[in-house]
Amino acid sequence: MSLKLTYGEPSAERMTVHADREKMLQALLNVVANATRHARRKIEIRIAAEKDGVVIKVADDGGGISTGAASALVPPFC
């Protein structure tokens, strides 16, 4: 299995996230653990600064999740 981590641009300055540390860590661990369970061969984690904050995207080459099921994933971390 391959893992690709992209952190901003090569010239990017340090990114800071203001969030509940425990909730953020739990959310990231859940998403990355899910990717490792369902990926066929590839996981990609992208971290980028955007206008209103930092965006973290985790993608894998697994089967995916239905739209209905996806909406039930976020509420525990709100």
Secondary structure as UniProt FT lines:
FT   STRAND          2..7
FT   TURN            10..11
FT   HELIX           21..38
FT   STRAND          42..50
FT   TURN            51..52
FT   STRAND          53..60
FT   HELIX           67..71
FT   TURN            72..73
FT   HELIX           75..77
//
